Amino acid sequence: MSDQKLQGHRWGRARIGLIQLGVFLALTGCASTRQIRPSEIVRYQVERVFPNVSYEDLWTTTRDVLIDFSRSEDPQRKIEIYTRDTGARSGIGRFIVYHRAGGRFFRRLRTQYEIRILDQQLAGPGTTLGVEASPQVFEITFLSYPEWVAAKGEPYTLLADEILDEIVARVRQKATAAASPG
């Protein structure tokens, strides 16, 4: 075989290898450059107003509930607390927590929960507690660093409802304990 044919054969194999690599990266989502429009993102929001509960009591109750959820052994209830801001001066408290929802193949998924507490002076008749859930996906592209970005699809809303229900139950429990004589 001549040198020219042999060299052409090697370049042909290299081209096929590069094409295979490109197809693999495109199928696994690593070569994706499509940006998700804000209108495609589904967020779940729910709010409750607590008329006779102080901001500080609601903040500490929320903190305690989230700590209990973070220590849970159940993977459906396990969360990671990212940040907590008392907002004592501004009257706006905020918690950011994450729940890993698993994933498939090379695609990792999680849901971000933002829990906001608004003081009575800002919210009107009572202290307001709001929970917002939004789905996220871990992406690696050629043009950016690996990061969590907004994802299309439904967020895991069952946990948001469980967190809110647990906070409501504990607030009621504290109110009945304070109201009962003895």
Rosetta blueprint (number, residue, H / E / L):
1 M L
2 S L
3 D H
4 Q H
5 K H
6 L H
7 Q H
8 G H
9 H H
10 R H
11 W H
12 G H
13 R H
14 A H
15 R H
16 I H
17 G H
18 L H
19 I H
20 Q H
21 L H
22 G H
23 V H
24 F H
25 L H
26 A H
27 L H
28 T H
29 G L
30 C L
31 A L
32 S L
33 T L
34 R L
35 Q L
36 I L
37 R L
38 P H
39 S H
40 E H
41 I E
42 V L
43 R L
44 Y E
45 Q E
46 V E
47 E E
48 R E
49 V E
50 F E
51 P L
52 N L
53 V L
54 S L
55 Y H
56 E H
57 D H
58 L H
59 W H
60 T H
61 T H
62 T H
63 R H
64 D H
65 V H
66 L H
67 I H
68 D H
69 F H
70 S H
71 R L
72 S L
73 E L
74 D L
75 P L
76 Q L
77 R L
78 K L
79 I L
80 E E
81 I E
82 Y E
83 T E
84 R E
85 D E
86 T L
87 G L
88 A L
89 R L
90 S L
91 G L
92 I E
93 G E
94 R E
95 F E
96 I E
97 V E
98 Y E
99 H E
100 R E
101 A E
102 G E
103 G E
104 R E
105 F L
106 F L
107 R E
108 R E
109 L E
110 R E
111 T E
112 Q E
113 Y E
114 E E
115 I E
116 R E
117 I E
118 L E
119 D L
120 Q H
121 Q H
122 L H
123 A H
124 G L
125 P L
126 G L
127 T E
128 T E
129 L E
130 G E
131 V E
132 E E
133 A E
134 S E
135 P E
136 Q E
137 V E
138 F E
139 E E
140 I L
141 T L
142 F L
143 L L
144 S L
145 Y L
146 P L
147 E E
148 W E
149 V E
150 A E
151 A L
152 K L
153 G E
154 E L
155 P L
156 Y L
157 T H
158 L H
159 L H
160 A H
161 D H
162 E H
163 I H
164 L H
165 D H
166 E H
167 I H
168 V H
169 A H
170 R H
171 V H
172 R H
173 Q H
174 K H
175 A H
176 T H
177 A H
178 A H
179 A H
180 S L
181 P L
182 G L
